[in-house]
């Protein structure tokens, strides 16, 4: 149970991410039940007591981080199996995912959630990977993390194993998923429509799903890339650029989130900005996958047009790590190098995408993403009593360029301390790690998935 009140007393810095982006030195936060009741200088809250008081002197406090594209399911059990030179692991990914049993998916999802939480993530969007949400419900409940879930649907053939239905059935399945899950688990689980991509769905399906999410006041996400081949295909078929096609069929809007969005040009950025759609970018996946960020990455232009951009890690077999700090770091340094211009994506912009702007992209900006009175009590305490935090003059530079998720000391969601002094208490981690290793062994054997375990001799 969460205490009725919690106070973070005299924190070294509080990065509020409020409207003025105030950084409060020697700051205190008072939480009452699930909400932030007061934020200010420690002196202003000196006489305020609480059921639990955490001495904040060694901590830097940030809003909880949001992950706008995180395939949680099979990957933790087989993380790292794909060799670098494998151009696209997608065929293997979908085969492994399709094989997951309820029990396997529960354990691998639980491990994913443990890793997300221990790195300071309070909310993630799974773009339709979870096959057995009923089996995973206990993991959502026990951990306290916020989740945006959906059922992956398509109504056209794809080059890999995706769930394919008639248009009518895909819409009906999504409708029943929304009815069952949206607002469930104490409001922590939201449900969205999750068509896989414009290439695997008809215009009729995409339009039908958009209408459905408008009626349910929820969101829709889909994978969206552009690039030379896609441009040719869309030009031949529709006489339009890929993003123009989405706009022309009436799919884009404020409750629509495009994932990746690599390879889009200025006219397509205008489509996104004009319609108010949001974007999740996965900078580590882009770099590791050799996606050509210098040519195809348009994060600075999207931000300058006012588009809400969230960050994601794609999957534990794409970015491989689930650390929001390393993801922000990549966003901040990747564009400086790509454009040979150190003014690109300042550390502050990266932090905004991980918190305030990311929460807005997920439609949760009124609840999450900043430390302000009335918002949900979701925040992270970073331990500055560690070598990588020394010396500490500019806390945002230290957070984005020096630190990583290993200095996440304490995480609070809804006023509940879910990570307390580096530890979570809802699962026995060493048993879970052993279980997931066993699942990985069995899964590779069952699916006949075999990659060399190393290029070097393993003796
Ligand atoms: Zn994805």
Boltz pocket constraint, residues with backbone or C-beta under 6 A from the ligand:
constraints:
  - pocket:
      binder: B
      contacts: [[A, 69], [A, 71], [A, 127], [A, 223], [A, 259], [A, 314]]
      max_distance: 6.0
